[in-house]
């Protein structure tokens, strides 16, 4: 269950050419990534398939309505994004982007 009392996620940039959906999210670090990531997974009604931690990057394989996506978080920069595993899944990124508000200050 998410501990955020506001809509913590918004679309920063949808980059179809590179199959990335960059998100604005609450601040996180290496130790708090899981809380933020779980909140996003719940928000978009997906499930976690696999989790991997690297020195500065968290990579989760998630399932969104049968589509496998990578959820990535880099804690030094505070970057959070979803990545399609193939360009055939770009429509899924577009759909997820439509579910979230746009961060008008960041959207491009």
C-alpha positions, 0 to 999 in steps of 0.5 A: 500500500502506498504511503503517498497522499498525492499523485506522486507520478507524472509524465516527464517525457515520452520518447517513442524513438528510444522506447522510454517513458521518463517519469517525474517521481518522489525523491528516492535513494538506493534504500527508498527506491522500493517504496517509490517503485511499488507505488508506481507498480500499484498506480499502473496496476501492474505486477513485478516479475523480477528485481535486480539491484546494481551499484546505482541502478535498480531494474525491475521487470514488470508485467502490464496487461501481458506486456513485459516492461523494464522499470528503471531507477537511477538513484544518483540522478533520481531518474525513473523510467519505463522502457519497452523491451521492443518497439512493438510494445511502444503502444503500451508506453503510450497507454501508460502515459495517458494514465498519468498526468503530464508534468507541464514544467518538464514535459517535452 
